[in-house]
Amino acid sequence: MGTMDTVSLINHVLLAASLCIIALLVIYTARHYVFTLNRLFGRQRQPYLDIEHGVWPQVVVCVAAHNEERVIADCLNALLEVDYPHDRMTIMPVNDRSTDGTRQIIDDIAAKHPGRFSLFHRTEGRPGKAAALHDATALIEAEIMIVFDADYLPARGLIKQLVAPFFDPEVGAIMGRVVPVNAGANLLTRLLDLERAGGYQVDQTARMNLGLVPQYGGTVGGIRCRALAEIGGWNIDTLAEDTDVTFRLLQRGWKTVYQNRSECYEEVPEVWPVRVRQISRWSRGHNQVMVNNIRKLVTNRHISLRERVDGALLLLIFIMPPIQLLGWVIAAILFYIAAQSIVSGWVFLTALLCYGGLGSNAAFFEIAAATYLDGHRNRIRLLPLNLFGFLVSMVAISRAAVTQIADAWRKRELVWDKTERFRTPVPGAAGAVPAASDTKPGGEAR
């Protein structure tokens, strides 16, 4: 084969790859447009929010904690103030091998409130949240298990709102909305606040509205213990136990419900290195779940076609950033080796589709719609700066994907990386938590 033939073959292969990448980006772009239009103009499904009275089931609220002395007191004190019947709710701090003052703080608060706590101090065993929850679940006899991370601040009415969907016997899991409590700390937290708004206010809510695949997010949510046992419990071999549970429940016929008005307040990273490590961990865990579940999902005839399609797109979401980077590289190569003038447009077209198709966990037009729905329209001024956050996330996720492939080749175990906290603890404080969990920041409540 001559040199010209080789160049021509490479050109055709790269062009075909570029077309495939652009097709994927167009699919995700259309998906985000559909979600945004549904939130702005479609029928909104909130089928369980009117349940205020009933025979409330026994609930155990697990608070996952590993070296959380900065935040654990706020979370536990806030849980003590919720309006769920005290005789039907047990608070279980899942203290996983903490080496700071977390255990002492937990013990002191529990001693002041006898009968409200079931303490679980884990001093050995496999590290990671999934492994800790797996061990804690063996001690739970309640019907419903609610899970929070230690930095989360639940509002007073949140537990009832999270439990209400379980009156529906088909519901296996429930997820509420996460809102940053430290959004005003700096530029990074403001950008993450925009990202969270787009992801929950638009993306998750639209998937609930359209009967697709709402995702259990690992915190601010609950699991029916019978459903969890049916799917084999928590998978201790994954970094993304929440996504893993979502898809195993889906394949066994259980529904996951998302409630946009059921808000809880989290602390987001305040410095970029912590953010990069956090999203890298999410990426590695999510891709791990994707490899384990995508084939079983798309071939499961007991699940509707639209759920299979949406589930597959959701599972593939963290491989899109490296695919976008690859698209840029291919476009640049084509620009220099191809003679056709039309090829010079691939660079711009691919870059444009990458920018508009996916942002850092949410498309930019989803974020714009979320700011409108939340009533925080001034936040839209920060939208252009999200391009920087998008690029940082894209590089971090791509690097994590490459590292994950290398680790799999060398048979290295994935390691849990804890997110650093920034809150200054205030002794005896319960945290700045709104009085009702159905009040949106900004007053909009669709």
VOLUM-112059 format. One record per residue (C-alpha): residue number from 0; residue in three letters; x, y, z. Coordinates in steps of 0.5 Angstrom, whole numbers, plus 500, padded with zeros to 3 digits. Each point is the difference from the previous one (the first is absolute). Last residue first. Layout:
BEGIN
@num=NUM; residuo=ALA; xx=X; yy=Y; zz=Z
...
***
This chain:
BEGIN
@num=445; residuo=ARG; xx=415; yy=547; zz=581
@num=444; residuo=ALA; xx=502; yy=504; zz=506
@num=443; residuo=GLU; xx=503; yy=507; zz=499
@num=442; residuo=GLY; xx=501; yy=504; zz=507
@num=441; residuo=GLY; xx=508; yy=502; zz=498
@num=440; residuo=PRO; xx=503; yy=494; zz=504
@num=439; residuo=LYS; xx=494; yy=495; zz=500
@num=438; residuo=THR; xx=495; yy=499; zz=506
@num=437; residuo=ASP; xx=498; yy=492; zz=500
@num=436; residuo=SER; xx=505; yy=499; zz=505
@num=435; residuo=ALA; xx=497; yy=504; zz=506
@num=434; residuo=ALA; xx=503; yy=504; zz=505
@num=433; residuo=PRO; xx=506; yy=501; zz=496
@num=432; residuo=VAL; xx=507; yy=498; zz=503
@num=431; residuo=ALA; xx=506; yy=504; zz=503
@num=430; residuo=GLY; xx=503; yy=494; zz=504
@num=429; residuo=ALA; xx=499; yy=497; zz=506
@num=428; residuo=ALA; xx=505; yy=504; zz=504
@num=427; residuo=GLY; xx=502; yy=497; zz=507
@num=426; residuo=PRO; xx=507; yy=502; zz=499
@num=425; residuo=VAL; xx=501; yy=503; zz=493
@num=424; residuo=PRO; xx=505; yy=496; zz=495
@num=423; residuo=THR; xx=503; yy=504; zz=495
@num=422; residuo=ARG; xx=498; yy=497; zz=493
@num=421; residuo=PHE; xx=505; yy=499; zz=495
@num=420; residuo=ARG; xx=500; yy=492; zz=499
@num=419; residuo=GLU; xx=504; yy=496; zz=496
@num=418; residuo=THR; xx=497; yy=494; zz=496
@num=417; residuo=LYS; xx=503; yy=493; zz=501
@num=416; residuo=ASP; xx=503; yy=496; zz=495
@num=415; residuo=TRP; xx=498; yy=493; zz=499
@num=414; residuo=VAL; xx=505; yy=496; zz=497
@num=413; residuo=LEU; xx=499; yy=496; zz=494
@num=412; residuo=GLU; xx=504; yy=493; zz=500
@num=411; residuo=ARG; xx=506; yy=499; zz=495
@num=410; residuo=LYS; xx=499; yy=494; zz=495
@num=409; residuo=ARG; xx=506; yy=503; zz=496
@num=408; residuo=TRP; xx=495; yy=501; zz=494
@num=407; residuo=ALA; xx=495; yy=502; zz=504
@num=406; residuo=ASP; xx=504; yy=505; zz=503
@num=405; residuo=ALA; xx=502; yy=503; zz=493
@num=404; residuo=ILE; xx=493; yy=500; zz=498
@num=403; residuo=GLN; xx=498; yy=504; zz=506
@num=402; residuo=THR; xx=506; yy=505; zz=499
@num=401; residuo=VAL; xx=498; yy=501; zz=493
@num=400; residuo=ALA; xx=493; yy=501; zz=503
@num=399; residuo=ALA; xx=502; yy=505; zz=505
@num=398; residuo=ARG; xx=504; yy=504; zz=496
@num=397; residuo=SER; xx=494; yy=501; zz=495
@num=396; residuo=ILE; xx=496; yy=502; zz=506
@num=395; residuo=ALA; xx=505; yy=505; zz=503
@num=394; residuo=VAL; xx=501; yy=503; zz=493
@num=393; residuo=MET; xx=492; yy=501; zz=499
@num=392; residuo=SER; xx=499; yy=502; zz=507
@num=391; residuo=VAL; xx=505; yy=506; zz=499
@num=390; residuo=LEU; xx=497; yy=501; zz=493
@num=389; residuo=PHE; xx=493; yy=501; zz=503
@num=388; residuo=GLY; xx=502; yy=504; zz=505
@num=387; residuo=PHE; xx=503; yy=505; zz=495
@num=386; residuo=LEU; xx=494; yy=500; zz=496
@num=385; residuo=ASN; xx=496; yy=501; zz=506
@num=384; residuo=LEU; xx=503; yy=507; zz=500
@num=383; residuo=PRO; xx=495; yy=502; zz=495
@num=382; residuo=LEU; xx=494; yy=498; zz=504
@num=381; residuo=LEU; xx=502; yy=505; zz=506
@num=380; residuo=ARG; xx=495; yy=505; zz=498
@num=379; residuo=ILE; xx=495; yy=495; zz=500
@num=378; residuo=ARG; xx=500; yy=500; zz=508
@num=377; residuo=ASN; xx=496; yy=507; zz=499
@num=376; residuo=ARG; xx=494; yy=496; zz=498
@num=375; residuo=HIS; xx=500; yy=496; zz=507
@num=374; residuo=GLY; xx=492; yy=499; zz=500
@num=373; residuo=ASP; xx=501; yy=492; zz=500
@num=372; residuo=LEU; xx=497; yy=499; zz=494
@num=371; residuo=TYR; xx=504; yy=505; zz=496
@num=370; residuo=THR; xx=506; yy=498; zz=503
@num=369; residuo=ALA; xx=499; yy=493; zz=498
@num=368; residuo=ALA; xx=498; yy=502; zz=493
@num=367; residuo=ALA; xx=507; yy=503; zz=499
@num=366; residuo=ILE; xx=503; yy=494; zz=503
@num=365; residuo=GLU; xx=497; yy=495; zz=495
@num=364; residuo=PHE; xx=502; yy=505; zz=495
@num=363; residuo=PHE; xx=507; yy=499; zz=502
@num=362; residuo=ALA; xx=499; yy=492; zz=500
@num=361; residuo=ALA; xx=501; yy=497; zz=507
@num=360; residuo=ASN; xx=506; yy=495; zz=503
@num=359; residuo=SER; xx=505; yy=505; zz=498
@num=358; residuo=GLY; xx=497; yy=502; zz=494
@num=357; residuo=LEU; xx=498; yy=496; zz=494
@num=356; residuo=GLY; xx=497; yy=501; zz=493
@num=355; residuo=GLY; xx=501; yy=508; zz=499
@num=354; residuo=TYR; xx=508; yy=500; zz=501
@num=353; residuo=CYS; xx=501; yy=493; zz=497
@num=352; residuo=LEU; xx=496; yy=502; zz=494
@num=351; residuo=LEU; xx=503; yy=507; zz=499
@num=350; residuo=ALA; xx=507; yy=496; zz=500
@num=349; residuo=THR; xx=498; yy=495; zz=495
@num=348; residuo=LEU; xx=497; yy=505; zz=495
@num=347; residuo=PHE; xx=506; yy=505; zz=501
@num=346; residuo=VAL; xx=505; yy=494; zz=499
@num=345; residuo=TRP; xx=496; yy=497; zz=495
@num=344; residuo=GLY; xx=500; yy=506; zz=495
@num=343; residuo=SER; xx=507; yy=499; zz=498
@num=342; residuo=VAL; xx=497; yy=494; zz=497
@num=341; residuo=ILE; xx=496; yy=503; zz=495
@num=340; residuo=SER; xx=506; yy=502; zz=496
@num=339; residuo=GLN; xx=502; yy=493; zz=498
@num=338; residuo=ALA; xx=507; yy=499; zz=500
@num=337; residuo=ALA; xx=501; yy=497; zz=506
@num=336; residuo=ILE; xx=506; yy=499; zz=504
@num=335; residuo=TYR; xx=500; yy=506; zz=504
@num=334; residuo=PHE; xx=493; yy=501; zz=502
@num=333; residuo=LEU; xx=499; yy=493; zz=501
@num=332; residuo=ILE; xx=505; yy=500; zz=505
@num=331; residuo=ALA; xx=497; yy=506; zz=504
@num=330; residuo=ALA; xx=493; yy=497; zz=499
@num=329; residuo=ILE; xx=502; yy=493; zz=503
@num=328; residuo=VAL; xx=503; yy=503; zz=506
@num=327; residuo=TRP; xx=494; yy=504; zz=502
@num=326; residuo=GLY; xx=496; yy=494; zz=499
@num=325; residuo=LEU; xx=505; yy=496; zz=505
@num=324; residuo=LEU; xx=499; yy=506; zz=505
@num=323; residuo=GLN; xx=492; yy=499; zz=499
@num=322; residuo=ILE; xx=501; yy=492; zz=501
@num=321; residuo=PRO; xx=504; yy=501; zz=506
@num=320; residuo=PRO; xx=494; yy=505; zz=503
@num=319; residuo=MET; xx=494; yy=495; zz=497
@num=318; residuo=ILE; xx=503; yy=494; zz=504
@num=317; residuo=PHE; xx=497; yy=503; zz=507
@num=316; residuo=ILE; xx=493; yy=500; zz=496
@num=315; residuo=LEU; xx=500; yy=493; zz=498
@num=314; residuo=LEU; xx=495; yy=497; zz=506
@num=313; residuo=LEU; xx=495; yy=506; zz=499
@num=312; residuo=LEU; xx=500; yy=498; zz=492
@num=311; residuo=ALA; xx=499; yy=493; zz=502
@num=310; residuo=GLY; xx=494; yy=501; zz=505
@num=309; residuo=ASP; xx=497; yy=505; zz=495
@num=308; residuo=VAL; xx=500; yy=495; zz=495
@num=307; residuo=ARG; xx=498; yy=494; zz=504
@num=306; residuo=GLU; xx=494; yy=505; zz=504
@num=305; residuo=ARG; xx=498; yy=502; zz=493
@num=304; residuo=LEU; xx=499; yy=492; zz=498
@num=303; residuo=SER; xx=496; yy=498; zz=506
@num=302; residuo=ILE; xx=504; yy=495; zz=504
@num=301; residuo=HIS; xx=498; yy=493; zz=501
@num=300; residuo=ARG; xx=504; yy=499; zz=493
@num=299; residuo=ASN; xx=506; yy=500; zz=504
@num=298; residuo=THR; xx=505; yy=501; zz=494
@num=297; residuo=VAL; xx=502; yy=507; zz=501
@num=296; residuo=LEU; xx=501; yy=499; zz=507
@num=295; residuo=LYS; xx=504; yy=494; zz=500
@num=294; residuo=ARG; xx=505; yy=503; zz=495
@num=293; residuo=ILE; xx=500; yy=506; zz=504
@num=292; residuo=ASN; xx=501; yy=498; zz=507
@num=291; residuo=ASN; xx=507; yy=498; zz=502
@num=290; residuo=VAL; xx=504; yy=504; zz=495
@num=289; residuo=MET; xx=495; yy=506; zz=502
@num=288; residuo=VAL; xx=501; yy=499; zz=508
@num=287; residuo=GLN; xx=508; yy=501; zz=499
@num=286; residuo=ASN; xx=499; yy=506; zz=496
@num=285; residuo=HIS; xx=496; yy=503; zz=505
@num=284; residuo=GLY; xx=505; yy=498; zz=506
@num=283; residuo=ARG; xx=506; yy=503; zz=496
@num=282; residuo=SER; xx=496; yy=506; zz=498
@num=281; residuo=TRP; xx=497; yy=502; zz=507
@num=280; residuo=ARG; xx=507; yy=499; zz=502
@num=279; residuo=SER; xx=503; yy=505; zz=495
@num=278; residuo=ILE; xx=494; yy=505; zz=502
@num=277; residuo=GLN; xx=503; yy=500; zz=507
@num=276; residuo=ARG; xx=507; yy=500; zz=499
@num=275; residuo=VAL; xx=499; yy=506; zz=495
@num=274; residuo=ARG; xx=496; yy=504; zz=505
@num=273; residuo=VAL; xx=505; yy=499; zz=506
@num=272; residuo=PRO; xx=505; yy=502; zz=495
@num=271; residuo=TRP; xx=496; yy=506; zz=498
@num=270; residuo=VAL; xx=498; yy=503; zz=507
@num=269; residuo=GLU; xx=494; yy=501; zz=503
@num=268; residuo=PRO; xx=497; yy=493; zz=499
@num=267; residuo=VAL; xx=492; yy=500; zz=501
@num=266; residuo=GLU; xx=497; yy=500; zz=507
@num=265; residuo=GLU; xx=493; yy=497; zz=500
@num=264; residuo=TYR; xx=493; yy=502; zz=501
@num=263; residuo=CYS; xx=494; yy=496; zz=500
@num=262; residuo=GLU; xx=493; yy=501; zz=496
@num=261; residuo=SER; xx=494; yy=496; zz=498
@num=260; residuo=ARG; xx=497; yy=504; zz=495
@num=259; residuo=ASN; xx=503; yy=497; zz=494
@num=258; residuo=GLN; xx=498; yy=493; zz=502
@num=257; residuo=TYR; xx=503; yy=494; zz=496
@num=256; residuo=VAL; xx=497; yy=493; zz=500
@num=255; residuo=THR; xx=504; yy=494; zz=499
@num=254; residuo=LYS; xx=495; yy=494; zz=498
@num=253; residuo=TRP; xx=502; yy=493; zz=501
@num=252; residuo=GLY; xx=499; yy=495; zz=494
@num=251; residuo=ARG; xx=506; yy=496; zz=502
@num=250; residuo=GLN; xx=504; yy=503; zz=494
@num=249; residuo=LEU; xx=499; yy=507; zz=503
@num=248; residuo=LEU; xx=502; yy=498; zz=507
@num=247; residuo=ARG; xx=506; yy=498; zz=497
@num=246; residuo=PHE; xx=501; yy=506; zz=496
@num=245; residuo=THR; xx=499; yy=505; zz=506
@num=244; residuo=VAL; xx=504; yy=496; zz=505
@num=243; residuo=ASP; xx=506; yy=500; zz=496
@num=242; residuo=THR; xx=499; yy=508; zz=499
@num=241; residuo=ASP; xx=500; yy=500; zz=507
@num=240; residuo=GLU; xx=506; yy=496; zz=502
@num=239; residuo=ALA; xx=504; yy=504; zz=496
@num=238; residuo=LEU; xx=507; yy=498; zz=502
@num=237; residuo=THR; xx=499; yy=493; zz=499
@num=236; residuo=ASP; xx=502; yy=493; zz=503
@num=235; residuo=ILE; xx=496; yy=501; zz=506
@num=234; residuo=ASN; xx=493; yy=499; zz=496
@num=233; residuo=TRP; xx=495; yy=501; zz=505
@num=232; residuo=GLY; xx=494; yy=495; zz=501
@num=231; residuo=GLY; xx=499; yy=494; zz=495
@num=230; residuo=ILE; xx=495; yy=503; zz=496
@num=229; residuo=GLU; xx=494; yy=497; zz=504
@num=228; residuo=ALA; xx=503; yy=502; zz=506
@num=227; residuo=LEU; xx=500; yy=507; zz=498
@num=226; residuo=ALA; xx=493; yy=499; zz=498
@num=225; residuo=ARG; xx=498; yy=498; zz=507
@num=224; residuo=CYS; xx=504; yy=506; zz=503
@num=223; residuo=ARG; xx=496; yy=505; zz=496
@num=222; residuo=ILE; xx=505; yy=505; zz=499
@num=221; residuo=GLY; xx=500; yy=507; zz=501
@num=220; residuo=GLY; xx=503; yy=507; zz=498
@num=219; residuo=VAL; xx=504; yy=506; zz=502
@num=218; residuo=THR; xx=506; yy=496; zz=498
@num=217; residuo=GLY; xx=503; yy=495; zz=495
@num=216; residuo=GLY; xx=497; yy=503; zz=494
@num=215; residuo=TYR; xx=494; yy=496; zz=498
@num=214; residuo=GLN; xx=499; yy=501; zz=493
@num=213; residuo=PRO; xx=494; yy=502; zz=496
@num=212; residuo=VAL; xx=499; yy=495; zz=494
@num=211; residuo=LEU; xx=495; yy=502; zz=495
@num=210; residuo=GLY; xx=492; yy=501; zz=502
@num=209; residuo=LEU; xx=500; yy=507; zz=496
@num=208; residuo=ASN; xx=499; yy=504; zz=506
@num=207; residuo=MET; xx=505; yy=496; zz=505
@num=206; residuo=ARG; xx=505; yy=501; zz=494
@num=205; residuo=ALA; xx=498; yy=507; zz=500
@num=204; residuo=THR; xx=501; yy=501; zz=507
@num=203; residuo=GLN; xx=507; yy=497; zz=500
@num=202; residuo=ASP; xx=503; yy=505; zz=494
@num=201; residuo=VAL; xx=496; yy=506; zz=502
@num=200; residuo=GLN; xx=500; yy=502; zz=507
@num=199; residuo=TYR; xx=505; yy=495; zz=502
@num=198; residuo=GLY; xx=506; yy=500; zz=495
@num=197; residuo=GLY; xx=499; yy=507; zz=498
@num=196; residuo=ALA; xx=499; yy=503; zz=507
@num=195; residuo=ARG; xx=507; yy=495; zz=502
@num=194; residuo=GLU; xx=504; yy=503; zz=495
@num=193; residuo=LEU; xx=498; yy=508; zz=501
@num=192; residuo=ASP; xx=501; yy=498; zz=508
@num=191; residuo=LEU; xx=507; yy=497; zz=497
@num=190; residuo=LEU; xx=501; yy=507; zz=497
@num=189; residuo=ARG; xx=499; yy=504; zz=506
@num=188; residuo=THR; xx=504; yy=495; zz=504
@num=187; residuo=LEU; xx=506; yy=501; zz=495
@num=186; residuo=LEU; xx=499; yy=508; zz=500
@num=185; residuo=ASN; xx=501; yy=500; zz=508
@num=184; residuo=ALA; xx=496; yy=499; zz=506
@num=183; residuo=GLY; xx=493; yy=502; zz=498
@num=182; residuo=ALA; xx=498; yy=493; zz=498
@num=181; residuo=ASN; xx=501; yy=497; zz=507
@num=180; residuo=VAL; xx=494; yy=497; zz=502
@num=179; residuo=PRO; xx=500; yy=496; zz=493
@num=178; residuo=VAL; xx=493; yy=498; zz=498
@num=177; residuo=VAL; xx=499; yy=492; zz=499
@num=176; residuo=ARG; xx=493; yy=498; zz=498
@num=175; residuo=GLY; xx=497; yy=493; zz=502
@num=174; residuo=MET; xx=500; yy=493; zz=498
@num=173; residuo=ILE; xx=496; yy=494; zz=502
@num=172; residuo=ALA; xx=501; yy=493; zz=499
@num=171; residuo=GLY; xx=496; yy=493; zz=499
@num=170; residuo=VAL; xx=493; yy=503; zz=498
@num=169; residuo=GLU; xx=495; yy=495; zz=498
@num=168; residuo=PRO; xx=497; yy=499; zz=506
@num=167; residuo=ASP; xx=498; yy=508; zz=500
@num=166; residuo=PHE; xx=499; yy=502; zz=507
@num=165; residuo=PHE; xx=508; yy=500; zz=499
@num=164; residuo=PRO; xx=499; yy=507; zz=497
@num=163; residuo=ALA; xx=498; yy=503; zz=507
@num=162; residuo=VAL; xx=507; yy=498; zz=503
@num=161; residuo=LEU; xx=504; yy=506; zz=497
@num=160; residuo=GLN; xx=495; yy=505; zz=501
@num=159; residuo=LYS; xx=499; yy=498; zz=507
@num=158; residuo=ILE; xx=508; yy=500; zz=501
@num=157; residuo=LEU; xx=500; yy=507; zz=497
@num=156; residuo=GLY; xx=495; yy=504; zz=504
@num=155; residuo=ARG; xx=505; yy=503; zz=505
@num=154; residuo=ALA; xx=506; yy=502; zz=495
@num=153; residuo=PRO; xx=505; yy=495; zz=499
@num=152; residuo=LEU; xx=508; yy=503; zz=501
@num=151; residuo=TYR; xx=505; yy=496; zz=496
@num=150; residuo=ASP; xx=507; yy=499; zz=502
@num=149; residuo=ALA; xx=500; yy=493; zz=503
@num=148; residuo=ASP; xx=497; yy=497; zz=494
@num=147; residuo=PHE; xx=493; yy=498; zz=500
@num=146; residuo=VAL; xx=496; yy=493; zz=499
@num=145; residuo=ILE; xx=493; yy=498; zz=502
@num=144; residuo=MET; xx=499; yy=493; zz=501
@num=143; residuo=ILE; xx=492; yy=498; zz=500
@num=142; residuo=GLU; xx=497; yy=493; zz=503
@num=141; residuo=ALA; xx=504; yy=500; zz=506
@num=140; residuo=GLU; xx=504; yy=494; zz=503
@num=139; residuo=ILE; xx=507; yy=503; zz=499
@num=138; residuo=LEU; xx=506; yy=497; zz=502
@num=137; residuo=ALA; xx=502; yy=497; zz=494
@num=136; residuo=THR; xx=499; yy=506; zz=496
@num=135; residuo=ALA; xx=506; yy=503; zz=504
@num=134; residuo=ASP; xx=505; yy=495; zz=497
@num=133; residuo=HIS; xx=498; yy=502; zz=493
@num=132; residuo=LEU; xx=500; yy=507; zz=502
@num=131; residuo=ALA; xx=507; yy=500; zz=502
@num=130; residuo=ALA; xx=502; yy=496; zz=494
@num=129; residuo=ALA; xx=496; yy=505; zz=495
@num=128; residuo=LYS; xx=503; yy=506; zz=504
@num=127; residuo=GLY; xx=508; yy=498; zz=499
@num=126; residuo=PRO; xx=505; yy=496; zz=503
@num=125; residuo=ARG; xx=500; yy=492; zz=501
@num=124; residuo=GLY; xx=499; yy=498; zz=508
@num=123; residuo=GLU; xx=502; yy=503; zz=506
@num=122; residuo=THR; xx=498; yy=505; zz=505
@num=121; residuo=ARG; xx=493; yy=501; zz=499
@num=120; residuo=HIS; xx=496; yy=504; zz=505
@num=119; residuo=PHE; xx=493; yy=499; zz=499
@num=118; residuo=LEU; xx=495; yy=504; zz=505
@num=117; residuo=SER; xx=493; yy=499; zz=500
@num=116; residuo=PHE; xx=497; yy=506; zz=502
@num=115; residuo=ARG; xx=493; yy=504; zz=503
@num=114; residuo=GLY; xx=500; yy=496; zz=506
@num=113; residuo=PRO; xx=504; yy=504; zz=504
@num=112; residuo=HIS; xx=501; yy=507; zz=498
@num=111; residuo=LYS; xx=506; yy=503; zz=504
@num=110; residuo=ALA; xx=504; yy=494; zz=499
@num=109; residuo=ALA; xx=499; yy=500; zz=493
@num=108; residuo=ILE; xx=503; yy=507; zz=499
@num=107; residuo=ASP; xx=506; yy=498; zz=504
@num=106; residuo=ASP; xx=501; yy=493; zz=497
@num=105; residuo=ILE; xx=500; yy=503; zz=493
@num=104; residuo=ILE; xx=504; yy=506; zz=501
@num=103; residuo=GLN; xx=505; yy=495; zz=504
@num=102; residuo=ARG; xx=500; yy=495; zz=493
@num=101; residuo=THR; xx=501; yy=506; zz=496
@num=100; residuo=GLY; xx=506; yy=503; zz=503
@num=99; residuo=ASP; xx=506; yy=498; zz=495
@num=98; residuo=THR; xx=502; yy=493; zz=498
@num=97; residuo=SER; xx=493; yy=497; zz=497
@num=96; residuo=ARG; xx=500; yy=493; zz=499
@num=95; residuo=ASP; xx=493; yy=500; zz=496
@num=94; residuo=ASN; xx=495; yy=504; zz=505
@num=93; residuo=VAL; xx=493; yy=498; zz=497
@num=92; residuo=PRO; xx=496; yy=505; zz=505
@num=91; residuo=MET; xx=493; yy=496; zz=501
@num=90; residuo=ILE; xx=494; yy=504; zz=501
@num=89; residuo=THR; xx=494; yy=497; zz=502
@num=88; residuo=MET; xx=493; yy=502; zz=498
@num=87; residuo=ARG; xx=493; yy=497; zz=501
@num=86; residuo=ASP; xx=500; yy=502; zz=508
@num=85; residuo=HIS; xx=502; yy=507; zz=498
@num=84; residuo=PRO; xx=494; yy=501; zz=495
@num=83; residuo=TYR; xx=503; yy=504; zz=494
@num=82; residuo=ASP; xx=500; yy=507; zz=501
@num=81; residuo=VAL; xx=508; yy=501; zz=500
@num=80; residuo=GLU; xx=504; yy=504; zz=505
@num=79; residuo=LEU; xx=504; yy=494; zz=502
@num=78; residuo=LEU; xx=502; yy=499; zz=493
@num=77; residuo=ALA; xx=503; yy=508; zz=500
@num=76; residuo=ASN; xx=504; yy=498; zz=507
@num=75; residuo=LEU; xx=503; yy=494; zz=496
@num=74; residuo=CYS; xx=502; yy=504; zz=494
@num=73; residuo=ASP; xx=503; yy=506; zz=504
@num=72; residuo=ALA; xx=504; yy=495; zz=504
@num=71; residuo=ILE; xx=503; yy=496; zz=494
@num=70; residuo=VAL; xx=503; yy=506; zz=497
@num=69; residuo=ARG; xx=507; yy=502; zz=502
@num=68; residuo=GLU; xx=501; yy=493; zz=504
@num=67; residuo=GLU; xx=499; yy=496; zz=493
@num=66; residuo=ASN; xx=506; yy=496; zz=500
@num=65; residuo=HIS; xx=496; yy=494; zz=497
@num=64; residuo=ALA; xx=492; yy=501; zz=500
@num=63; residuo=ALA; xx=494; yy=497; zz=497
@num=62; residuo=VAL; xx=494; yy=502; zz=503
@num=61; residuo=CYS; xx=494; yy=495; zz=500
@num=60; residuo=VAL; xx=493; yy=501; zz=502
@num=59; residuo=VAL; xx=496; yy=494; zz=502
@num=58; residuo=VAL; xx=493; yy=500; zz=499
@num=57; residuo=GLN; xx=494; yy=497; zz=502
@num=56; residuo=PRO; xx=494; yy=501; zz=496
@num=55; residuo=TRP; xx=495; yy=506; zz=501
@num=54; residuo=VAL; xx=493; yy=498; zz=500
@num=53; residuo=GLY; xx=497; yy=506; zz=496
@num=52; residuo=HIS; xx=500; yy=507; zz=500
@num=51; residuo=GLU; xx=504; yy=506; zz=495
@num=50; residuo=ILE; xx=499; yy=496; zz=494
@num=49; residuo=ASP; xx=499; yy=506; zz=495
@num=48; residuo=LEU; xx=507; yy=500; zz=497
@num=47; residuo=TYR; xx=500; yy=493; zz=497
@num=46; residuo=PRO; xx=498; yy=500; zz=493
@num=45; residuo=GLN; xx=504; yy=506; zz=498
@num=44; residuo=ARG; xx=500; yy=499; zz=493
@num=43; residuo=GLN; xx=501; yy=507; zz=496
@num=42; residuo=ARG; xx=496; yy=500; zz=493
@num=41; residuo=GLY; xx=504; yy=504; zz=495
@num=40; residuo=PHE; xx=502; yy=507; zz=498
@num=39; residuo=LEU; xx=506; yy=502; zz=504
@num=38; residuo=ARG; xx=503; yy=494; zz=503
@num=37; residuo=ASN; xx=498; yy=496; zz=494
@num=36; residuo=LEU; xx=503; yy=505; zz=495
@num=35; residuo=THR; xx=507; yy=499; zz=504
@num=34; residuo=PHE; xx=499; yy=492; zz=500
@num=33; residuo=VAL; xx=499; yy=500; zz=493
@num=32; residuo=TYR; xx=506; yy=505; zz=498
@num=31; residuo=HIS; xx=504; yy=496; zz=505
@num=30; residuo=ARG; xx=499; yy=494; zz=496
@num=29; residuo=ALA; xx=501; yy=503; zz=493
@num=28; residuo=THR; xx=507; yy=502; zz=502
@num=27; residuo=TYR; xx=501; yy=493; zz=503
@num=26; residuo=ILE; xx=498; yy=497; zz=493
@num=25; residuo=VAL; xx=504; yy=506; zz=496
@num=24; residuo=LEU; xx=506; yy=498; zz=504
@num=23; residuo=LEU; xx=500; yy=493; zz=498
@num=22; residuo=ALA; xx=499; yy=502; zz=493
@num=21; residuo=ILE; xx=506; yy=504; zz=500
@num=20; residuo=ILE; xx=504; yy=495; zz=503
@num=19; residuo=CYS; xx=498; yy=495; zz=495
@num=18; residuo=LEU; xx=501; yy=505; zz=494
@num=17; residuo=SER; xx=507; yy=501; zz=503
@num=16; residuo=ALA; xx=502; yy=493; zz=500
@num=15; residuo=ALA; xx=497; yy=499; zz=493
@num=14; residuo=LEU; xx=505; yy=506; zz=498
@num=13; residuo=LEU; xx=506; yy=497; zz=504
@num=12; residuo=VAL; xx=499; yy=493; zz=496
@num=11; residuo=HIS; xx=499; yy=504; zz=493
@num=10; residuo=ASN; xx=506; yy=504; zz=501
@num=9; residuo=ILE; xx=504; yy=494; zz=503
@num=8; residuo=LEU; xx=499; yy=496; zz=494
@num=7; residuo=SER; xx=501; yy=506; zz=495
@num=6; residuo=VAL; xx=507; yy=501; zz=504
@num=5; residuo=THR; xx=501; yy=493; zz=499
@num=4; residuo=ASP; xx=498; yy=500; zz=492
@num=3; residuo=MET; xx=505; yy=506; zz=499
@num=2; residuo=THR; xx=506; yy=497; zz=503
@num=1; residuo=GLY; xx=499; yy=494; zz=496
@num=0; residuo=MET; xx=497; yy=493; zz=502
***
